[in-house]
Amino acid sequence: MTVYILVTILVLVLVVACSSLRVVRQFERGVVFRLGKVRDAVQGPGLTVITPVVDRLHKVNMQIVTMPIPAQEGITRDNVTVKVDAVVYFRVTDPVRALVDVQNYEYAIGQVAQASLRSIIGKSELDDLLSNRERLNQGLELMIDSPALGWGVHIDRVEIKDVALPESMKRSMSRQAEAERERRSRVITAEGELQASEKLAQAAGMMTAQPAALQLRLLQTMVEVAAEKNSTVVLPFPVELLRFLERSTPPEPSTAASPAASSAATSAATSALTPEAITEGISPGVVTPQDAPAVAQPPSPEANGETRTAAGHG
């Protein structure tokens, strides 16, 4: 009988000892409530001994918590309906205040974040939401961090993730972007034409000062055309080259023997090609009444009657 009593007492002691031992992990802190009152000392990581039945140990996670904010629909300052979602990074700095001052600090942070996000949407324009997110993130962080400090929570970072636009607004923005790209392409093309015209004007001035450069350019163009293996080549023959060949060709003996005759023939040919002669040569001939052939006229009704009467008498 005594043995059973000793064993029972030993078991009770072991149960009480086990219930009074708690393990706090490295990323946690323990807050002990003794008869409903918070003890001043916060239990650090490791093995913690509490008084059974009297003490209650609550563990608080000290890690950074990532909380997504659901998409909030709002109207911007320039009257555009958008949906914006974000993410909040926060951690507990004071475990006692996080347990005592607020019932559920995670839920409270989520509600404050949603309200602050809707407020930011109403105060901002669409261009700011799309291009100036850093400033909006800072403002949203300050709005959430102000009440969170009283709960022993610190907001590390707030990021706006996505801005959902209506389909009509997307089409309008795409048309605007397309028009802007078209304007830039036209401006670039006009600038290229301007520069090309300036260079062509400079080239024309240099070719005017050096006529041989035009001939070299013509030969270079012929080389480029011949490289393409074309079957037909249209070559403008410059008059200056003909004159050069005419001056370099020696005169024939017959021409040298009778220069006067050649000069006379040239003068006659020149006089024959005057505007008056050309006009006379190509003008249509004038037909006089005497030269016009006689055209047979149809008989008149009176003549037909007389003919018929004569035929009857006969």
Stockholm file with secondary structure:
# STOCKHOLM 1.0

chainA/1-314         MTVYILVTILVLVLVVACSSLRVVRQFERGVVFRLGKVRDAVQGPGLTVITPVVDRLHKVNMQIVTMPIPAQEGITRDNVTVKVDAVVYFRVTDPVRALVDVQNYEYAIGQVAQASLRSIIGKSELDDLLSNRERLNQGLELMIDSPALGWGVHIDRVEIKDVALPESMKRSMSRQAEAERERRSRVITAEGELQASEKLAQAAGMMTAQPAALQLRLLQTMVEVAAEKNSTVVLPFPVELLRFLERSTPPEPSTAASPAASSAATSAATSALTPEAITEGISPGVVTPQDAPAVAQPPSPEANGETRTAAGHG
#=GR chainA/1-314 SS CHHHHHHHHHHHHHHHHHHTEEEECTTEEEEEEETTEEEEEEECSEEEECCTTTEEEEEEECSCEEEEEEEEEEECTTSCEEEEEEEEEEEESCHHHHHHTCSCHHHHHHHHHHHHHHHHHHHSCHHHHHHCHHHHHHHHHHHHHHHHGGGTEEEEEEEEEEEECCHHHHHHHHHHHHHHHHHHHHHHHHHHHHHHHHHHHHHHHHHHHCHHHHHHHHHHHHHHHHHTTCSCCCCCCCHHHHHHHHHHSCCCHHHHHCHHHHHHHHHHHHHHTSHHHHHHHHSCCCCCTTTSCCCCCCCCHHHHHHHHHHHHHC
#=GC SS_cons         CHHHHHHHHHHHHHHHHHHTEEEECTTEEEEEEETTEEEEEEECSEEEECCTTTEEEEEEECSCEEEEEEEEEEECTTSCEEEEEEEEEEEESCHHHHHHTCSCHHHHHHHHHHHHHHHHHHHSCHHHHHHCHHHHHHHHHHHHHHHHGGGTEEEEEEEEEEEECCHHHHHHHHHHHHHHHHHHHHHHHHHHHHHHHHHHHHHHHHHHHCHHHHHHHHHHHHHHHHHTTCSCCCCCCCHHHHHHHHHHSCCCHHHHHCHHHHHHHHHHHHHHTSHHHHHHHHSCCCCCTTTSCCCCCCCCHHHHHHHHHHHHHC
//
